[in-house]
Amino acid sequence: MVGPYGDYADVVAWRRDLHAHPELQFDVHRTAAFVAEKLAEFGCDEVVTGIGKTGVVGVIHGQAKSSGKVIGLRADMDALPIQEETGAAWASTVDGVMHACGHDGHTAMLLGAARELARSRAFNGTAVVIFQPAEEGGGGGKAMVDDGLMDRFGISEVYAMHTEPGLSIGQFSTASGPLAASADGFRIRIDGKGAHGASPHVSVDPLVVGANILLALQTIVSRNVHPRQCAVVTVGWMGGGKAGNVIPQSAEMGGTTRTFDPATRDLIERRVKEIAEHVAVAYGAGATVTYRRMYPPTVNHPLETAFAVKAAQSLVGDNAVNGFMEPLMGSEDFAFMLEARPGNIMLIGNGDGPSVHDAGFDFNDAAIPYGIAYFRALVERGMPLD
C-alpha cells in the first residue's frame, strides 16, 4: 500500500529544493510561494496565503461533501539558525540557516499528499492542508489560529506529523494525552555593586549572587514539584563582566522550563521569581525576572489518537506503530492547534542518524512515501465515501 521511494522522485526534488533554501520563522516568503504555486497546480479548490502572516492553506473537496466533515492536515515550513554540516549536495545555500528539524520533509510530504487527494478526491468531506510558518520559537501555530484558521475553514479535526531520528523508516509512534512539554523562558538580571577585584568587601558581587540563584533554581524540581510530575528547569547561559580584576555592576542569566501539567507550570513560574528575588535580597542585591510563557503542552486527544494509530496501522501493520510512547520534554507549537480542535500529532521514523536541531541532521527521503500515505489515510479513512 505504501509506494517505493522511486515513485516520489519529484517530491524528493521538492524536499531537497526546500532544504537548499531555508528560511526563518515568519520570513518564509520563498517557501510559502513555492507551496502556494504547487497547490494551485494540483487543482485545489481554494488556495489562501497570508494566514498567520505567511501561512498557506489549501482546500480540497471530496467527491461528496454530505458528511460536512473537514479534516485539517498541518506541516511546518521554517528552518533554524544553525550552520549546516551535512555535506549533502542539496545543503543549505543560506549561511547560518538550515533545515535541522525536518520541516522541509514535512512540507514536501504534505504537498505530495495534497496532490494525491486532489487527483482522487476519494472521500466524503473536505481536506484542508495547512502550511505553517514560525514553528521554531515564533508561535506560528498560534498566529494562524488567532487569524481565524479553524473557523474560517470549518475544521473539525486537525492532524500533524513530525520526523523522529532513531525510529526506523516505516515506523510510527504517538500517544494519547501529553506528547510534548510546555516551553517557557526566563531571564534574570542581577543588580549588585561593582568594585575593583582586589576590594571585594566593598562590592555586592552579582556573579556570586547569580551562582547561588542558579544552584537554588535546581531545587525547584527536586523539592517543589510532585515526584510523579515531570518537569525541567535549565539555566542555559549566564554572563557578566569582561575583566578578571573587576567585579561587575550587574550580571544576567537565562533559561527554559518544561512541564506537562498546568498547576506545575504555575508553580515553576512562581518559584523561579521567588528564588531569584529572595536570594538576591539575602546578598544585598536586586533581581529582576522576566518570565515568558511560550508554548503550552502538546496534548493529543484520545479518540483522534486512536483513529490516527489505526490509520498508520492500516499502512504498515500493528507492530510498526507504537500508540503508547513516552512523552517528550521538547515542545511543539502544534499545541495551539490542538487547543483549538481535537486531533493528534504522530512521529514518523527517520532512521538512524543525528538528532533534530543538530548541524548534521538531514531529513531521510525514504520516509516520504510513508508520510504521504499516512496523510492520505487520515482523510480517506476519516471521511470515507461508503
N, C-alpha and C positions, 0 to 999 in steps of 0.2 A: 504493500500500500504506500510505502514511502519510496519515492523515486531516488535513483542513484545520483551521486554528486554531479556527474556529467550532464544530467538533464537540466541543470540550472546554471550553465556556464554564463549566461547573461546576467543572472542575479549575482553570481560571484564577481563578475566585472563591475557591477554597480557597487558592490560592497568595497571592492578594492579602490575604486574611484573615490568613494566617500572617505575611505581610510587615508588616502593620499592628500585629501583636502579638508582637514579637521577644522572645526570652528567652536568657539567657547560660548557657553551659556545661551543668552538670547541672541547673540550675534551669529546666528546660523543661516544667514541670508542665502548663500550658495546652496547649502543643503536643502533648505526649505523650497527653493526654486526648483531644484532637481526633483524633489518629491512631488511637488505640485504638477510639474510637467509630465511625469510618469503617470500620475493618477488620471490626468486628462487624456493621455494617450491610451490608457486602459479602457476608457469609456465610463468612468464613474459618473453617476447621475448628478453629482454636485461635488465641486472642489472649492473649499473655502480656505483662504490664507489669513494670516494676521490674528488668529485666535490665541490669546495669551501672548501678545506681542508678535511672535514669529512662528507660532504653531500652525500646522496644516491639518485639515480634516477632509476626508473623502467619504462620500455617501454612496452605498451600493444597494439598490433594491433587489430583492429576490424575485423569482418567477411569480411568487404570490406574496401578498402583504396582509392577508387576513388575520394572521396571528397578532399583528400590532406590536410585535416584539422588536426591540432594537438592541443589538449587541455591539458594544464598543471594544475595539482592539487597539492597544496602545504600544507605541515604540518611542524611544527617546533618541534625539539626534545629536546632542552636544558632546564635545570631547573634553580633554583635561589638559591643564598647563604642565605638561611633562615632556621632556626631550626624549624622543623615541630612540630605542637602541635595539630594534628587532633585526635590522639589516635586510628587511624584505624589499623586494623590487617595487612594491607599492607603498613603501614607507612614507610617512608624513613629509610633505613639501613645505610645511609651515614650521619655522624654527620655534622650539619650545612648546609646541602643541601637538598632541597625538590622541588617537582613539585608543585609550588604555583600559576601557571598560566595556567594550563590545557594542557600543551604541551604533556603530557602523553596521554591524551584523544584525542588530535588532531592526534597524530601519530597512535594510535590504530584505530581510525575511518577511516583514510586513508588506513591503511593496510586492514581493513575489506572491504572497497570499492574496493581496488585493487584485492582482492581475487574474489569478485563477477564479476568484469569486466573481469578478466582473464578467469573465468569459462564461462560466457555467450558470451562475445565479440559481444554483440548486438548493434553494432554501426559501422558507416562508417567513418573511420579515425583512428587516433592514440591517445591514452591516455598516458600521461606522469605523473607519480606520483613522487613528489619531496619532499624529507625529508631533511629539512634544519637545520644546526647547528646554534648556536650563535645568536638567535633572541634577547636574553636579553642583549643588550648593546654591542654585539660583531660585529654587521653588517654582520651576516652570509648570509643574502639575497643578499647583495652587493657582497660578496665573490663568491657566486655561479654565479651571473650574470657576474661578471668580469672574471670568469673561463669559460665563453662561454656557459652557460646553455641554453639560448634561441636559439642561432644559431645552436649549436651542435645538439639539438634535434628538431629543426624546429618548436618551439612552436608558435602557432598563438594567443592564448588567455591563460590567467592564472587566477586561482581562489584559494581562501583560505577561511578558516573558523576559528572563534575564539569563545571559550566559553564565556558566559555572565551571571554571577550571577545576580539574580534579575529578569531575563527574564524567564518565565515559560518553563518547558520542553515541547518540541514540537512547540515552537515559534521561529521565525527568525526575524532578524532586520538588515537593512542596509540603505544606501542612495547613490545617485549619487553625485559625486563631493567629496570634502574633508570629510573623515570619521574620521581620526585621525591626530593629530597635528605633526608638526616637533618637534624634540627633540635635543636641543643644550646644551652644558655645558660650564661653565666658572669657572675660578679660579683666584682670585685676591690676590696678595701678596703686603702688605703694609710695606714699609721700613721707620722706623722712627729713633728715637734716644732713647736708653734706659737710665734709671736713677733709683735712689732709689725712692721708693714710697713716701717718705717724701719730695722729691725735684722735684715735677712735673714741676717747672718752667724752669729747665734745660733740660727737655726732649722734644721729639716730640712723643707724645703717639700714637702708631699705633692702639690701641684699640679704642680710641676716633675717630680717622680718619676712622677706619673701620665701626664704628657705624653710622657715618654720611654718608658714602658711601652706607651702607645698606639702610638707610632711603631714600636717594636720588634715588636709583635704583627703589624704589617703585613708583616714579613719571613717569617712562617711559610709563607704560600702561595708566595711568590716564591723562597724559599731552602731550604725544608724539604720541601715537597710535590713529588712527582714531576711533571714538566711535563705528563705525559699524564693526570694525575688532576685532576678538578675539585674545587675547594674554595673556601670563603668564610670569612673571619674579619672580622667587623664589630663595632666598638665603637659602640653606638647612643646612649650617654649617659655623661656624666661630670660630677661636681659636687663642690664642697667650699668651705666658707667662705661668708660673707654680706657681709663688709665689704671695701672696697677697700684699707684700710690695715691689715688684719690677715692674717697668714699663718696658715692654719688648722692645727689639730692633725691632721686626717685628711681624706681625700678618697676618693671611690668612683667606679667606672665599671662599666658592664655592656654585654654584647654577645651576639652569636649566632655560631655556627659551622655550616657546612653542608658535607656531602660525600656521596659515594655509596659509598665503599669502607671496609670495617671497619678495615683497617690504617691508612688515612689518618685515620679518625676517632680512633683511639687516639693517633696521632702528634700531632694537633692538640691534644687534651686535655693531653697531656704537655707540649707546648711552651708552651701558654698558662700553665700553672702554673710551669714553669721560668723563663720570661722575666719574669713578674711578680715572682716571689720574688727572682730574682738581680739584676734591675735595681734593685729596692728596696734590697737589701743594699748594692749599689755606691754608693748615695747616702746610706747610713746610716739608711734607713727599713726598715719591715717591710711585707710584703704578705700578705694572706690571700685565697686564691682559693676561691670556691665554684663548682663546676662541675656542672651538672645535665644529664644525658642525657635528652632528651625523646622525640623521635620517631626511629625508625630510618629508613633509606632505604625508599622505596616501590618494591618490586621486582615487576614483572609477570612471571608465569610464561609460558614460551614457548608451550606447547600451548593454554592457555586464552586467551592473547593472540591467537593465530592464529584461534581459534574466535570471539572477540569481534569481530575485524576482519571475518570472513565474515558474522557476524550483522548488523553495521552495513551492510556492502555489499549485503546482501540487501534493504535498505530504500531506500538512496539511490544505489546504484551504486558501482563500484570507484573512480571518480575523486573521489568525495566523502569518501573515507576514507583517511587517512594512517596507515599502520601502522608508520612509521619516524620519528616525531617526535623532536626533540632533547629530552633530559631537562631538567627544570625544577629550579632551585635552591630553589624553595619546597618546603614539606613538606606531608604529608598523613597523618593518623593511620589511614587505611585500611591503612597499612603493617602494623599489628599483626594485622589480619585476614589479610593476605597472608602473614605469617609463620606463621599457624596453618593455612591452607588454600591450595591453588593457586587462582589467579584473575587478575583484571585490573581496572584502573580505566581508563575511557575518558573523554576530553574531548569535550564536545558544544558546538557553536557557539552563541554568544550574540549574534553580530553585532557591529557597531561600537559603541563607547561606552567609558565609563570602565572601568578595571581593577577587579578584585575588591579588597576592602579600601579602596575609595575611597568618600568620603561621597556621591558622585554615582552610584554603581553601582546598577543595578536589574536583576533577572533579566528576560530577554526572554521574554514569554509565547508568542511564536511558536515557541519551541523545544519547547514542551510535547508536541505530537503526536509529534515525533521521539524524545523521551526515553521516552514511554510505549511506542511501537512497539519501541524498542531493548530495553527491559527485557523486554517480552513475547517478542521474538525469542530472547533468551538462553534463556528457559525452553522455549519450544516447539521450537526447533531443537536445544537441548541435551538434551531428553528427548522425542523425537518418539514419537507414537503408533504409527507404522508400524514 
